[in-house]
Amino acid sequence: MKMDEIIEEFVCKPSKVAIVGASRNRDRPVYDVMSYLKQQEFDLYPVNPASAGDTILDLPCYKSLEEVPERVDIVALFLSPKNQETVLEDIRALAYKPVIWMQPGAENDEAEDALKREGYEVVKGVCLMMTHQVYCAGE
């Protein structure tokens, strides 16, 4: 799947997105991205073990990807590469292969190469919110 196909299928049409590294802290970029995507009617599933059981933007927060009750289209990573090992294991344990979206700051060349070899679509170093704003405005 090419980037323009990913944008058309999962970014310009509100999709189901697991936000790994979700935060209630309004000063974190992830909060702004979540708030924007929620306004654009995406189905969001915040994931953060430190906030599991709480709500973020009135959405229940999950401990891990395996607790997310829906099949998601995108797993958006807001974690530095040094904190991704467990999440990458969780991604591989899913019964399906969502698009893996490595937000700026979450770029991980080694994981990207491995995931692509395993058949995952990976977007790296591009903000999901900015991509929507640039390519999907007015749709």
N, C-alpha and C positions, 0 to 999 in steps of 0.2 A: 504494500500500500504506500503510495507516495504522499508527501506532506500535504499537497493540495486535496487529496482524497480524505486524509484524516481531518483536515479543516472542514471540508464540506460535510462529512458524515458525523463528526463528533464535536466540532467546535461551533459551527454556524447553526446546527440544530441542537437545542439543549439536550445534553446527554447525562448519564449517570457517572459521577466523578467521586472517587474516594480521595480525600485530601489528607495525605499522610504527613503528619507534623502540624496538624491543625492547632490553632491557638486562640484563646480568648483575648490575648493581649493586642489591643488596637494599634500598638506601635510596630507590630510584626507585619511584614509584607503579606504573609499568608492570610491574615485577617482581611486585608483590603481585597485580595483576590477572591476569597470566599464570599465576602459581602457583595462584590460585583457579580459573581457567577449566580448567586442566589437571586439577585434582582433580575438576571437574565433568564430565570426559570430553569436553571440546571438543577438536577437532583443531586444534592451533596451529602456525602457521608464522611464527616470528620473522623479521623483516626489519630489517636494519641494516647498511649497507655497512661500517661500522667493525668489525663483529663477524662478517662473512661468513666462512664456513668453520669458525667456532667452534660451540660448543653453548651453549644457554641452557636451563636446566631439562631437560637431556638431549635437547633438540630441536635439529636442525641450523638454523643461522641463514643466511639468504639475503641476498645483496647487494641485490636488488631484487624487486619483485613479479613481474616476468617470469620470474624463476628459481624461483618457487614451483611445485612439480610438480603441484599439484592446483588445481582450480577452487575458489575460496573463496566462502563465502556473505557474509562480512563482511570489509571492510578497516578495521581499527581504527587510527586515527591517534593517535599519542602524540607528535606533533611540533608545535612552535609554528608558526603560520601563515607566518612568514618562512622556515621550512625545508621548506615543503610543495611548492614548485613542481615539482621533479623527480618527486615521488611522484604528484602530480596528473596529470602527463604519463604516468606509468606506468599509472595507473588507466585513463586514456582509451585506452591502447594495448591493454588486455586485450580479448579477443574476446567478453566478456560483461560484465554490469553488476552487480557485487556491491553490497550495502548499504555505504555509507560511514559509518563511525561516528567522529565527531569527539569524542574524549574531552575532559573538562574541561581547559582550557589549550590545546587544539588547535582551538578554535572559529575558523572562518574564514567570515564572512558572504559575502564576495565569491565564494569557491570554492563555498560551499553553493548560492548562487543559480545560478551557472553549471552546476554538476553537476545540479541539479534541472531546469534548462532542457534539459539533455542526456539526461534520462530516468533519472537515478540516484535511488535512495532515499537520503536523508541524515538521520542522527540527529546532533544537535549538543548538546554541553554536558552530556551525561548519561553517567555511568560505566557501562560494560558489566557490570562485576562487581556494582555496586550494583543495577542493573536486574534482574539475575538473582536476587540475594538478595531483593529486594522482591517480584517478580512470580512467581518460580518455586520458592520454598522449599517443600519437601515434595512436589514433583512427582516 
